[in-house]
Amino acid sequence: MMSSIQKSIVVISWDGISPPLSYILKDKAPDFDLFIFDYSGKDNASQLEGLQPAYYVSQQTECKGDILLGVYSHLIQNSITDFKYIGLLDDDIFISFSDLNKLLFIAGMEQLDVFQASLTHDSYYQHRQFIQKAGSVMMPTHWVEIMAPFYSSAVFFEAGKDFHRSISGTGIDVYLIPTIQVLIGKTKTAVLHAVSMKHCRPIRTDNRIFRNGKDNLTEIAELQSYCMDIVNRNPTKFEPDFVRDVINRKYVYGIPLEYKLKRIPTLFANLYRFLVDESYR
């Protein structure tokens, strides 16, 4: 059984060239073990003086899926399994140690299985549902983004067996992780709006061809098909709502009109709430 005093791990990627953790405000002692993943593959450990990470790996990678697989492989090979959560942050995420501490505290308090911090309004982003909503501590969601997800150890190690299926990492977030969560009964997922982070660079995954000859949309489609097969082989585990809202949802450039239309009732409900709230000011 998971111990309430288990530490968590936060992985922060690094290009091996720029100052390490250049977007991280080191304002407090971390309540987690720091793992620096140097994706240059050139072993720049000598540049980490003063940071004292608990773990350091240097491995040349193409994109986020490679990093997830590299972290998973390192932890398995070294029998590092006794932790509560693992966060996997891109190297362009602006956040502080104190906010990461707070994020992990809330997740533990709420007994979450998968979560992320919300995005600031001036972030580079593709999915508006992750933008910070002032006044909310957390909101349930079907999935969290690949740029800075946090997974319980149980979810991470079960999903890690399939991290090789996406070099880009896309598709792991929207299909694989939610499917694995249902299979193992770890389905509490949320965006924590009490903590925000800024994504500081434009999205760089789109329109790239990876070493497997595929772009990210192909990898997404293949993972969708793979997860559909899991659902079909385990029909008693998956509710129709999950199939409709997660598995059957397609991700392409832009948002399909059918999904936009489905948001209209929520739009009017939120507008009504806003007007009511303003009437009390």
Beta strands, then each sheet from edge to edge (+ up, - down):
strand 1: 8-14
strand 2: 24-25
strand 3: 32-38
strand 4: 55-58
strand 5: 85-89
strand 6: 93-96
strand 7: 114-119
strand 8: 138-140
strand 9: 150-152
strand 10: 189-199
sheet 1: 2+ 6+ 10- 7- 9+ 5- 1- 3- 4-
sheet 2: 2+ 6+ 10- 8+
end
